[in-house]
Amino acid sequence: MHDATRKLSIAQVLICGATIVTLSMGIRHGFGMWLAPITQDMGWTRQTFALAMAIQNLSWGIFGIFGGMMADRFGAFRVLILGALLYALGLAGMALSPTPLLFSLTTGVLIGAAQAGTTYAVIYGVLGRQISAERRSWAMGVAAAAGSFGQFLMMPLEGQLIAQLGWQTALLVLAAMVLLIVPLAFGLREPGFHGSAPIQRTQSAGHAFAEALRYKSFLLLTAGYFVCGFQVVFIGVHMPSYLKDHGLSPQVASTALALIGLFNVFGTYAAGTLGQRMAKRHILAFIYFARAVVITIFLLVPLSPMSVYVFSAVMGTLWLSTVPPTNAAVAQIFGVQHLSMLSGFVFFSHQIGSFFGVWLGGYLYDTSGSYDIVWYLAIALGVAAGLINLPVREGAIARPTPQAA
């Protein structure tokens, strides 16, 4: 069968998609471990490093919209190949950039664009098109859990690479490793994107985008995702330095990040599975409220390796567990025809939050000598996001007449 209706096997989509997310997200989650060695070796401030990370997250969000449009129009395969090449180039630039400007262009713009083409929006578009609605939320949970497992797997590896080879050589090793995405992308070549039978569309990308912007529930999901980005990127990038400032060893930080990744495997899988049975808005509200409570307790109890490990385990369960229900809700409301683009737009909000989380962390630390204000902001925003998600309506949007593509 060579027509556009033929589907890839569930196993093939999940194995290739999950492995790509494992590589892309696993490498990305470890960037906080480079903050101290790079700033000390290059004589830069933490704000310099944080600004590059903030640009990376913003670049990821901006390119994610267009990467999603390309994946919906031309298929994920081509976007994944381009993303892998950009990722390798960006990691090499991160290792070799002699100035803050070049560091921001490579670490920020290039790697951000690469992540847009190798992570959730593109992979979830394939999952949405190739897996039935009855199993879609579960499949998204599996892919998100893979990204979490990548964090658990890559944290000790990246720590050892830095310790044994130095931070520059370690980044060059990762640049070679990320090219493994190229052969994996061949497993996600979707029927209808590469043959003579075009994908039939009843709605143009412009119509889909305008429709989503007019729909209140889409805007609420988008606003909630801003908070997710703020919290997780602030913690992921700045917690190693926060712990070091309080006298804890780098091994505690790398173990903490690995625990976040390990427990997020369970959290994201559970969120995806529960999304098939429960209202996704209730799952999201619980996650955001719980994050606010967990951060508050972490700041109140005496800081020790054990308190860090407990915090990391609990926060890890909530870490990327917002991803499956958010994207599954978008698919449920609007369908899968333009899912990568709409997921990319929602994720753009996430990345704006990431920008402020990582940049404010560096800026407020340099100006006040403390991360306290950002921790308090993370708590307040968690409460706000929980309230924002409660009124979301998840039913399929009513379209009176088909819109010509």
Disulfide bonds with the S-S distance in Angstrom:
none
